[in-house]
Amino acid sequence: MTNSLMHKRFEALLDTSKVRQLNPESPAFKPTRLASSLKRFGITVDEYHALLIKQNHVCAICGNPCSTRRWLSVDHDHETGKVRGLLCAKCNTGLGLLGDNLGALCMALDYLLQASESKEPVSGEGAL
């Protein structure tokens, strides 16, 4: 998805008729859905837009634009509720599946680094 399309989506948030012109079937384009979704994280549509601009309309981890027809996900600390940034669905799911656990993330990184340096399967505590 191009940055200009993302920008058009946000411009459309202020005008419901423009939202319907962009994609009338998609519930993701409904301004009320986005606003109510963001309310869970304690941020407004304007604050979300500011984060998007700060991140150049790309995922804070992989640097790719949103790969689906949805918005970038609001990533937050599950203990404090603090918003950390915006992530694509894949990166957000990856962090969630690892339980936002830095130790697990470091072990996954070590695993990938070892695997890229070796032709043999990686052995370790979790290996079969």
C-alpha positions in Angstrom: 0.0 0.0 0.0 1.4 3.3 -1.0 1.9 6.2 1.4 -0.4 8.4 -0.7 -3.2 5.8 -0.3 -2.7 5.7 3.5 -2.8 9.5 3.5 -6.1 9.5 1.5 -7.6 7.1 4.0 -6.8 9.5 6.8 -8.2 12.4 4.9 -11.3 10.4 4.3 -11.7 9.8 8.1 -13.0 13.3 8.3 -15.5 12.8 5.5 -17.7 9.7 5.6 -18.7 10.1 2.0 -15.0 9.9 0.9 -14.7 6.7 3.0 -17.5 5.1 1.1 -15.9 6.1 -2.2 -12.6 4.5 -1.3 -14.0 1.1 -0.4 -17.7 0.9 0.6 -17.5 -2.7 1.6 -14.6 -2.6 4.0 -15.5 -2.1 7.6 -11.9 -1.1 8.3 -12.5 2.2 6.5 -15.4 3.2 8.9 -14.1 6.2 10.9 -16.1 5.1 13.9 -14.5 1.6 13.9 -11.0 3.1 13.8 -11.8 5.7 16.5 -13.4 3.1 18.8 -10.5 0.7 18.3 -7.9 3.4 19.1 -9.9 4.4 22.2 -8.8 1.1 23.8 -5.2 2.3 23.6 -6.0 5.8 24.9 -5.1 7.5 21.6 -7.1 9.6 19.1 -7.2 9.3 15.4 -5.0 12.4 15.2 -2.4 10.8 17.5 -2.5 7.7 15.4 -2.0 9.8 12.3 1.0 11.5 14.0 2.6 8.1 14.7 2.0 7.1 11.1 3.8 10.2 9.9 6.6 9.8 12.4 7.1 6.2 11.2 6.8 7.3 7.5 3.7 5.2 7.1 5.6 1.9 7.7 5.9 -0.8 10.4 8.2 0.2 13.2 9.9 -3.2 13.1 10.2 -4.4 9.5 9.8 -1.0 7.7 7.2 -2.4 5.3 4.0 -0.6 4.6 0.8 -2.2 5.8 0.5 -5.5 3.8 -3.2 -5.9 4.3 -6.1 -3.7 3.6 -6.2 -2.8 7.3 -4.5 -0.1 9.3 -1.1 -0.7 11.0 -1.7 -2.2 14.5 -1.2 -0.2 17.6 1.6 -1.9 19.6 1.4 -1.4 23.4 3.0 -2.7 26.6 0.4 -5.1 28.0 1.5 -4.3 31.6 1.6 -0.5 31.4 -0.7 0.2 28.5 1.9 2.5 27.0 1.8 2.7 23.2 5.1 1.7 21.7 4.4 2.3 18.0 2.6 0.9 14.9 3.2 -2.5 13.5 2.1 -4.5 10.5 0.0 -7.6 11.2 2.9 -10.0 10.9 5.2 -8.2 13.3 2.4 -7.5 15.8 1.5 -11.2 15.7 5.1 -12.3 16.1 5.6 -10.2 19.2 2.3 -11.4 20.6 3.1 -15.1 20.0 6.4 -14.6 21.8 4.5 -13.0 24.6 6.4 -9.7 24.3 9.1 -11.6 26.1 12.6 -10.2 25.5 14.3 -13.5 26.5 12.2 -15.4 23.9 12.9 -12.8 21.3 16.6 -13.0 21.9 16.6 -16.8 21.7 14.7 -16.6 18.4 17.3 -14.1 17.1 20.1 -16.4 18.3 18.4 -19.3 16.6 18.1 -17.5 13.3 21.7 -16.3 13.4 23.1 -19.8 14.2 20.9 -21.3 11.4 22.2 -18.7 8.9 25.8 -19.4 9.7 25.5 -23.2 9.6 24.5 -25.8 7.1 23.5 -28.2 9.9 20.3 -28.1 12.0 20.6 -25.9 15.0 20.8 -27.8 18.3 19.8 -26.5 21.7 17.5 -26.9 24.6 14.4 -26.6 22.4 15.8 -28.8 19.5 14.3 -32.2 18.7 
